[in-house]
Amino acid sequence: MTPPPTTPPPTAAPPEKPRLLELDHVTRRFDLGKGLLRRGRRTVHAVEDVSLSLAPGETLAIVGESGCGKSTIARLAVGLLDPPLGEVRIDGVRAGSRLPREVRRTVQFVSQNPWSALNRRKTIGHAIGQPLALHGLCASGAERDERVRELLEQVGLPPEYAGRRPAGVSGGELQRVTVARALAASPRAIVLDEPTASLDVGVKATLVNLLLDLRESLGLGYVLITHELDIARHLATRVAVMYLGRVVESGPAEEIFTSPRHPYTRMLLAAVPVPDPTRRRPVSPSGEVPSAVNPPPGCAFHPRCPYAVDLCGRERPVLVRIGGRRSACLRDVELLDATAEAEG
C-alpha cells in the first residue's frame, strides 16, 4: 500500500528586517525647578509616548507649530538626549552612551543654524575632515583632504572652499557644508532639524533639490523636522503631525496633504498661503498653543478645536489605525461623515 503523502512542515516566516531608526514609546520631560512662588517643581512635557520609525530611503517629516516637541525628537534620534522612558534603536541596537561607533555613524545630524554648528576659527576643510578622522575613514592626511574635496563637490561647492572659514561663505553655502560634514561619516540616515528655516526662497529650493538628489543617489533616509509644510510636501514620503509633545496624525505624505483627518492637521494646512484667496478653506487655528508645563486635560487640542465636545476635555484620544494612517481624535469618524455630506 502506498503511504499517504506527507505535508512538509510550515516554513517559518523570515524575521522582519530592523528599521533603520525607531523611537518606541519615548517620553522626555525637562525639570525647570521651582517657580517664582515656590509652589512646587515645574516640568515641561516635551515629548509624550511617541513611537516613530524610519526605513532606508524614505523621508519622515515631523511637522507642527513651535513648541510641539519636534526638535526634542531630533535630538533623541541622534543620541544627544536620552529618553528616561521608552527606547531609541538604531539598526536594531539600543542607542546610548555605549553605542558602537560603527552603529553611531548610521545616523547623522544637520542643525538649523550652521553658524553655531561650525567653529568659525577653523577652515571648512577642517570641519568636514573631523568625522573622517574620528571614524578612521582615511588612511592618511592626503587621502582625507581628497575626500573633503569630493564631499564639497557632492554638495555643489567648489573644492577650494576647503581653505575658507565659515565667515567667507553665504548662509546657504554654509548649510551645504553641514550636509557635507554629515555625509563624511557615510551615514544611512540624516536627521535634518529645520534645515531651511533661515534661508531665502531661492536658496531653499536649491537645498531641497540637493537633498532629493542625495536621497536618490545614496539611498539615504531623512528625518525632516520642519514647520514649513511646503518643504515637507516636496521631500516627505511619510508625515507625523505633532501637537504639544504627542503625535496626533501620521501616514503617507500624499494622503496627509490631500485629505487630512485630524482637525489640527486641517488647520495647519489651512494656514498655508495659497495663490487664490477666494478658494474655500477650512477654519484656521485660533488661540495659542497651551503651555507644555501645564497641558490641558483630555485632548490637548480641544481648547482650540472648533469640533470639540465635552468628552474631548475629559478623555485623551489614542492613535488609532484607519486605513494606512493613524489619527488621535475622538470625533474622527463624525468629522469624516460631516465632510462627505458637505462635499456631496
N, C-alpha and C positions, 0 to 999 in steps of 0.2 A: 504494500500500500504506500502510495506517495505521501510523504508528510506534508501537512499544510504549510503554505508559505509563511515565513516568519516576517513580522513587521520590524524594520530596523528601529532601534531606539531613537527618540526625537533628538535632533541635534540642538545643543544649547545655543541660544542666540549669542552672537558676539557681543562682548561688553561695549557699552557706549564709550566713544572717544571723549576724554575730558574736554570740557570747554576751555578755551584759551584763558579766559578770566571769569571768575564767578564771585559774586557777593551773595552770601547766604544768610538771610535774616539778620542783616547788620544793623546795629544801633550805635550811635555815637552822640554823646552829650558832653557839654562843657560846663564846668563849675565856675560861676562868676563870683563866688564868695557871698558875703552878706551885703544886703542893700544898705542904703543910707540910714534907714530907721532901725537896722539891725534886727529885723523880724524874721530871720531865717535865711538860709542859703538860697541863692538863685541858680537855676540850671537852664542852659539853653538846650532845647531838644532839636539838635541839628539834623540828625538822621534817625528815623524810627522804623525798625523792622523792614529794611529794604533788601529785596532779592533781585539781582540783575545778572546777566551773563553776556559774554561776547564770544562769538565764534570767529575762526580765522576768515579774513577777507571781508567782514561786514563792518558797518558803521552804526554804532548805537549812539543816538543823540539823546542827551538828557537835558530837558528844557523846563523853563519855569521862571517866575519872577525872582528878583534879588531876594536873598534870604531864605530860599526854599531848600537849601542843602546841597546844591549842585557841586560847588567847589569842595565841600567836605567829602563828597563821594569820590571826586577826582583824587584827593589826597589819600583816601582809604585804598583806592585801587592800586596805587603805586607804592604803598607801604610807608608814606610819610606820616600817616596816622594809624594807630592800632585800634581796632574795634573792641571795646570791653564786652560786647555781646555780639554773637554771630561769628562768621568766618569769611575771610577773603582767601581765595585759592587762585594760584597762577599755574596753568598747565596741570591742574590736579594736586599741586603741592600747596599746603597751607602757608600763606605769607606770614612773615615775621622777621625778627632780627637775625635769625639763623638761616634764613633762606639761602640756598646755594647760589653762588654768583652767576652760574650759567642760567639758572632759572630767573634770577633778578633781572638779567638782561632782556628777558622776554617782553617786558612792558616798560616803556619809557614815557617821559613826561615833557610836555611843552606848556609853559605858563603863558598867561595873558599879557604879561609885562616883560618883554625881552630885556629891558634895561636893568631890571632887578635880578634877572636870571644870569647875567654875564658880568664878569669882572672888567670894569672899564679900564683898568690899568694894564690888562693883558690883551694880546692880539686875538683876533678871531680864530686864527690857526691854532693858537694855544687852547682856546675854548673847545673847538671841535676835536682836538687831539687828546684831550683829557680822558674821555671814555675809552679811546683806543689803548692808551697806556694803562688805565685802571684794569681793563679786562684782558690785557696781554694779547691784543689782536694784531699787533705788528711786531716783527722781529727786530726792527732797527728804527732809528730816528728818521732815516731817509725814507723807509717804507711808510712810516707814519705820515710824513709830510706829503708823500704822493697820494696816500689815501685821503688826506684832508682836502687836497685839490680836487680829487674825484667827487667827494661829497659836496663841495661847493658847486661844481658843475651840475651835479644831480639835482640841486635845488634852484638852478638857473642863475648862479652868481659866478663872476669871473674868478679863476684860480688865484689871481693876485690879491683878492680880498683877504687872503690868509694873513697878510702882513699888516692889515689895518686894525685899528682899535674900534670898539663899538661907536665912539663919537664920530667916526668918519663915514658912517653909512646911515641910510634912512631907516625909519621905523619898520617899513615893510620889508626891507632887505634884512634888517636885524631879526625879524621873526623867521625869515628863511634860514638864518644862521642857527637859530634854536632848533629848527626842524632838522638841519644837517647834523647838529650835535646829537639829537635823539637817534638819528639813523646810524650814527657811528658805532653804536653798540649792536648793530644788526638785530633789532627787535622784531617781534612778530606782531606787536600791537603798540600803539601810541595813544596816551591819554592827552587830549587837547583841551586845555582849560581856557575857554573864551579866546581862541587864537586870533580872532578878527576884531575884537572889541575896540581897539584903539586905532584901527586903520581906516583910510579913506575908501570910498566905494570902489574905485578902480583897482586899488591895491588889494582889497578884499577878494575881488573876482579872480585876480591873478593867483592869490594864495589858495583859494578854493580849487582852482584848476590844477595847481601843483599837487594838492593833496589827493585829488581824484586820480591823477596820473601815477602817483606813487602807490596808491592802493591797487591800481590795475597792474603795474609792472612788478611790484614786490609782494603782492598778496597780503598787504598789511591790514590789520583790523584797527579801527579807531573807536575810542570813547570820546565823543564830542560833547563838551559842556558848553552850552550857549543859551543866551536869551534871545538871539536873533533867529526867528523862525524861518526866514528866507534862506539863511545859511544852512540850517538843519534840513530844509526841504531839498536842497541841492546835494548834500553829502550823505544823508542818513539812509540806511536800509531799514532800521528799526528805531522807534522813538519811545522814550519813557518820560512821562509828564509828572513833574514833582510839585507838590504843594505843602509847604510847612513841614518838610522833612520826610514826607511819605510819597510813594508813587501812587497816583490816582488813576492813571491810564497808561497802558503800554501796548505795543503791537507794531505791525508793518507800517513803515512811514507813509506809504501811499494811502492806506486806509485811514490813518490818523488825520492826515491833512485834508482828505476829501470828505470823510464822514465821521467826524469826532463824536464820541459817545458821551464823555463826561462834560458837565456844564462848564467846568474850569477850562478844559481844552477848547471848548467852543468859544469861550470868552477871550482866551489868548489869541486865537486865530482871528476873532472879530476885531482885535486891536491892531492888527497888521494893516498898514495903509494899502489901499487899492487904487488903481488908476481911475475907476469910475465911482465917484462919490454918491451916485444915485442908486448904486447896487444895494439890494436888500441884504442886510447883515444881521447876525444875532446880537443880543444885548451885550454891550461892552462891560468889562468889570467895573464894579462900584466899590468904593471904600479902599482901604489899605490892607496889606497882609497883616494878620494879627501877630502879636509878639510870640516868638518862639520860646520865651521864658514862661509864658502863661498861655498855652494854646487852648482854644475853645474846646468844650466837651463835645462828644459825638463826632460828627463830620466837621473837620477843621474849616471847611469851606462854607459851611452853612450860613455864617453871618453875612456873606457877600453873595450868596446864591439866590437868584430870582425864583428858583423852583423849590426852595427848601420848605419843608413842613415840620411840625413839632417833633416828629420822630428823628429828623436829621440832627437835632440838637441834643438828643439823648443817646443815640446808638451810633457807634463808629462803624462805617462800612468797611468791608474787606475786599481785596481784589478778587473778582470772580471772572473766570474764563468764559467769554462769549464769542464763539467762533474762533478766529485767530488772534483775538485780543483779550486783554484783561482790563476791567474797569471797576472802580470802587465808588459806586453811587447807589444809594438805597432806592432811588427812583429811576434807575436806568431804563427799565422796560417801559415805564409810563411815559418817559420823555420820548423814547423812540416811537411809541404809538402816537403821541401827540404830534410829533414831527411828520410822520407819514400822513396823518389826517390833514395837516396844514398844507402839505405839498400836493395832496390829492385834490 
